[in-house]
Amino acid sequence: MSPFSLMQTLGHQQVVFCHDEAVGLKAIIAIHDTTLGPALGGVRFWAYASEEEALVDVLRLSRGMTYKAAVSGLNLGGGKAVIIGNPLQIKSEALLRRFGQFVESLGGRYITAEDMGVSVRDMEYIRMETAYVTGLPEEMGGSGDPSPVTAYGVYLGMKAAWKKLTGTDALKGVKVLVQGLGKVGMALVENLHKESAVIYATDLSAAQLERAQAQYNIHPVSPDAWYAHPVDILAPCARGGILNQDTIPHLRCAVIAGSANNQLADEKADSYRLADRGILYAPDFLINAGGLINVYTELEGYSRPRALARTEYIYEATLRVFSTAEQRGVSPHEAAMQLAEERIRAISTLRTRTSQLNLSLSIA
Ligand code: NAD
């Protein structure tokens, strides 16, 4: 598919190809939709197998950011950037600063942040050339690690799902299995521990499991076929694609609510596979939006209490997604996509009406 056909299919507004041979920079900035606000999304530095693969990735990821921001009630659009090449081989101060200049040239239509292959130090270089950067460390006046806020949002989404299913959101005594005890998974376990949930966990790292066992009294589960363990709630907090045609038939849980991005290998088909099995799935891009809410709060001058308070929106939004899914006879994932699209359309219509009104007032 040509770049324009891809843009048309996915609904992108603008794609910027950035090139500077002198510093070895090849980057793509994709702006999917700016109806709700500036397009925000991280910059990924990755050794893509081809330029086509990089383009498809940046288009797919930026579109995902539009939906995440819209369904979370944020005034942000969706954007993403990729720098093509092996960061270990080509990363340099000059390359990163040149990328920063390209971001600056967009005048704030795109705001960048850290993603895979990009470190805090790299963000400092980008920040030297542009103010359109967020997700900075605390020592640079930024919001720091977003993971505790992400985990809090996942916890609230999980409570909303449990409420939908049982009529109560109390998780005391409820069996929850967390896959991945990284930055988000461990913070989620902390929230669950405070509420006296019965916590099972799995991780490839024995050290992380031991730490969680000592600190939160979790029950360790083997990383093989963890998804078939009988529990009330599964919380995938490691990697994407784990809900698919092979794993879904083996699930023995009532709810899925976790932080991992793109949990459904095939968004549509797998969301209905789960619904057909009577498993309530809390859409990942909604309940893991705490990280995005955190950097959005940074744009206004950061306050962690304000970021956490804003994250509480996820509870109501998740309940709304479930009732919309029920009313429309669609999966929760599809309902969340529809609600995001409807919000964008409504604000777009509002903008058009307001500018028409202003025009007629100025003519009068
Ligand atoms: P992390 O790298 O800190 O932790 C991931 C953990 O998962 C590690 O402990 C790793 O050992 C474990 N893991 C990896 N593969 C595994 C497997 N097959 N089985 C068991 N354990 C495995 O990452 P994180 O920041 O905690 O993020 C977790 C997930 O949440 C990722 O998918 C990330 O994209 C998503 N997410 C994170 C944030 C955030 O604020 N950090 C925001 C939104 C989404």
Boltz pocket constraint, residues with backbone or C-beta under 6 A from the ligand:
constraints:
  - pocket:
      binder: B
      contacts: [[A, 146], [A, 147], [A, 148], [A, 150], [A, 179], [A, 180], [A, 181], [A, 182], [A, 183], [A, 184], [A, 185], [A, 202], [A, 203], [A, 204], [A, 205], [A, 208], [A, 223], [A, 236], [A, 237], [A, 238], [A, 239], [A, 240], [A, 259], [A, 260], [A, 261], [A, 288], [A, 289], [A, 291]]
      max_distance: 6.0
